[in-house]
């Protein structure tokens, strides 16, 4: 490639395609609102709440991202979780109600999964949804990733770019034995912890316990305590004036990410990836990981010692490792064309949008055509409304300060500065209804 200056604008162009438009947020809000009406019509789910989580809440989703939703059963103010049989029964009731209501297709009830899930796609919006019951753990993980992304904006950019790259190389599909999107986010997190100087701290420095073990008792109290601990430790890390600052460009970070995980198939037999400690760890000496029957181990830092990469198969680990190696080779080779670089980083229909190749417009939504991508300004997560006024970049420092107060307040019209230009950021408004809004998310925290 000769220079990172060639790669940097290409990555920025891809990001411009991936960042959600206002209409993408509104579409998902409508899906949640419609689902809430269906849930309210099911007798066995009376009193339950419909709460999004996953990349939509962590603000790590692209325009074509799926929507994860948890139906939280009414149990007063205390945290509880329904048994697997009850979850299966309730999702079966919801499945029948969705069929009766209409407007949904590709309904699939995955009853015997580790976490029972009801999958469907909305007909009018073409949004794929995964519905689970009492998935408070998933909600807290999503908020935690959102808080982490506020430390340094490059984390979110890298997650979007890495997920798109993984889709382009067909290694972002747990159904076929490759990465799920959560494990890819943890890989980026680990990269930011282990680059020099580090951009993010080990997660034990943000929350020293096993997060899921502390989800007990009164829900509001448990969530508030977790949020306060995280806010304090993030603020302490961000305000450390003696900490060395990593000013690497996205191009540098992306290439070093590929380099770090090249040869992953060779390392994985002995080493596991631990974002909690921010280190590669020897599997045999880590008793909480034994016995390990998985080809690749990426520990879930919020639910230790679960393996977030348990879906990765032995056969596909070699494919994954090869994708890292070949992309790194191409990006660091000289005399690469823009089209060659784009083809290594994004799927064909995104490459085509830039007019680089006469590739036929591809369909990447389970057989249903999506709208052609548009270049646009990014918008932010509903959670981000609570932080924007407190997250302005300090003078030439890429890290943002999060205070406890910033987890409780928001401005009505936040702005952010990108490449020296101030951009007005759109965010959903609270209208007093039960539709997800900054106010509703603030209450959850």
MORA-V85446 format. One record per helix or strand of 3 or more residues. SS is the DSSP state (~ for helix, > for strand). FROM is the first residue (numbers start at 1). TO is the last residue. Records with the same first field share a line. If there is no record, write none. Layout:
SS=FROM-TO, FROM-TO
//
This chain:
~=4-18, 22-40, 43-45, 55-58, 84-101, 136-149, 153-168, 174-176, 181-194, 203-205, 211-214, 219-238, 250-261, 264-267, 287-289, 314-332, 338-345, 348-353, 382-386, 388-390, 405-407, 438-444
>=49-53, 67-72, 104-110, 117-122, 128-133, 271-274, 279-282, 415-418, 421-424
//
